[in-house]
């Protein structure tokens, strides 16, 4: 989407201007600009803020040759109308006056300051809204300026409420809580109002992220769940009070932070699922053998090797799984929801059951009348390790198919699994390690049989994910589009 905010500003003003509204009494007397050339056909006077900034109010008036006239109700309304028109273009309006005291002032003109939104802010806000984040604009500007800027960045000002700082003062905390969810723009607010807004949102159960760059934002940033300060233009007080600093002052960086945060959370959950399912399977296998009075299918060294694999490279590589490109489409999770959910427990128990059943069946199949042999433990041991590898593969995502997220997308995982398989082959075929782990060489047919069997934990997991996605699609009627405020902008 092309950013048109700057172009829109340039159609009306060059950075900022000082306007003297048309006046019939001054029309013939003052119809030229400072250089004596016709600059405006309707007798409006313009002075750039670069020029005005270097002059005092009296000098500005002198340069424009403005005579003094009484300020009546008609003139007052004309000036307010001009200020309203300037504000509607998204410019900050500043009135200029001269005089020896605050009680003796002469109106000089209005300055419209252009402070356009950064590029891509509209797209960033649309992305946040579609991910379930509610964006509210808090500003000290006048209502007209605030509404214009809000419309430019994609906030719905037609179907939501606008609230001023004076309105907040006149409300009780309970009244503010009832209305705040439907407010998209707060204007003419002070630091006290910002704090009230943050508290009201938190009392409604929201996790509040507050952005700011000035000293007056410090209290609200500190109170917010996530205070976000600007790194380039932010004050030291603001940075000290914040939890996060945007070093590039780019609103889009917040989206990257949300993506990374959600990615880390999902990776932790994947890691927990793998660890729990493998641990439960190992413990249950040993416990069943003991209760049934049969020889232990795994010796001490083999159990230690399995433990290394569980806590080693394959498990650790799940923690660096790339962030899912669709993670921002997911709604924010309930903060009261535990890490280990009912859905996660079902997945853990299902994987553990498959591993236990498959490994126990191989052990029973290999047992002969000759008693407990090296081949029995080698087949059982290798079967369990291969189950671990395929289980880790299925744990890379809780919902998506491995073929959707990409089989080769996590290079660290591929290296970890490859090294683990090579290590297992050395344990089986390298004589010194055979003596340590009490194993013997297996045939190619044995390896192929074990690969086919142990892949069942991966296949069943993929089928389960497919059925869950199918049911979810049917429940939502096949519609994944998220309706938001952007539908009305």
Phi, psi and omega in degrees: 000129182281137180278120183249005185296314182295319179298320180297319178298316187294339179292339184247321186218153171261095182066290178199152184217158173250122185246131170257112183302151181299141181219124182302323182290336182254356190300312182285330185282326186230084179232018179232156179272190186296333182267001179083008180256150177294120182244337182214128187281342183256025174068024173275142180258136182233140177219122181293152182293336176296322177285317183295327183295333182271359182242153171278171182299320181292322179293322177299314180297320180294318180298327181269357179055047183269126174274160181269135177228151178298143179268106178258180184296325180294314179296318180302317180292324178297315181295319178295324178295318178297316179299321179295317181295319179294317180298326180294340177274004178086015179263145175281129188260127177235126177270139180247141177212159177233158180160165182278341179207170180292341179269354183226073184246147176241124181296134181249314181171189181238142175246128175254114183263125181271116177228075189289156175296152177292158179296148177071005178295320180300315180295321180296318180293321177298319179296317180296318180297319180291340177267005176096008179268128177270126182253127178235139182260127180239119186215157175267359182290169176290165184301314184297316179295317181298318181295318180296314179295318180299320178294323180294326183266002172098012176277142181278109179257358182270321185254000177241171187267149172252140183224135180262165177298324179296322178295321178298320179297326185276354182259155170275168179299319181295318180296319179296320179298323181289330186260338194295330181296332184262008180262129179255335183225128171249125182235161182053048182256155177247172177306325179295319179294320179300319178295320178297320180296314180299314181296319181296318178295321179293322178294336177276005177089013180272148168269116191257125170252126185241130176257149179189163180222351184253170178299323182289351177270351188303315183295315181293322178297320180293322182285328182297154178296323177226104176274127184241114182256156177275134184279324183276309186259356181285149178280163179297322178298318180297316181293323179294325182280341187276159174266335183219143180239127176274102186294336180257003180055030183254124181299329180296339179296332178298323179296317178299322179293320178295317178302313182295318179297314178295322179297317179297316180299314180295323179293322177297318179295320178297318180297316180297319179299315181295315182296314182294315182296320180289318180295315179298319180296315181295314181294318181294322180297315179293318181296318180295318179297320180292315181294327182274355177072025178258159178302147180298126182292341182231138175271177186299316181294322179293321177297319177296321179296318177297321179295323177296319179294320180298315183265357186268212188306312181301317180293316181294326182293338176294336180283349180245024176299131180303149181294132178297133182295339180262013186295330181287345178280349180277138179293152176302140181280159176287124183293341178276352180286130182288164177297316180266099182267173178300319180297319180294319180298319179299316179297319180297311182294323179296312180297317180297319180298316180297317180296315180297312183297315182294316181292318179296323179294318178297319181296316179294321181295325185274341181293135180238177178291349179282356180094200184283116183242169179296326180294321179303307183291327180294314178296316180294315180299312181292322177301315181295318180296317178294322174303318178302316182296314179290328176294319177298322179297318180288338181277359181294335177212141180277337186235323186269152176290148178298332180282342176278315180282343177105119181295330185253009186290329180256091183297324180298321179295317180298318179296317182297314181294319179299315179296323179294318179294319178298318178299319178296321178296322177295321179297326183277320191250345182272116188308314180301320180285333176299320180292323181290315185265358179057053180241172174220161183294141177253157178277168178298321178297324177298315182295315179297320177299315181293321178297315180297319181291310186289338177292349180299326180294326177287315182297314180296321178297319178295320178296318179298316178298319180297315180295321178295319178295321179296316179295320179297320180295320179292323180295324181269004179071020179079009182254122179250000180288134182259118180284134183215183179299335182296343179295339186255359186260000000 
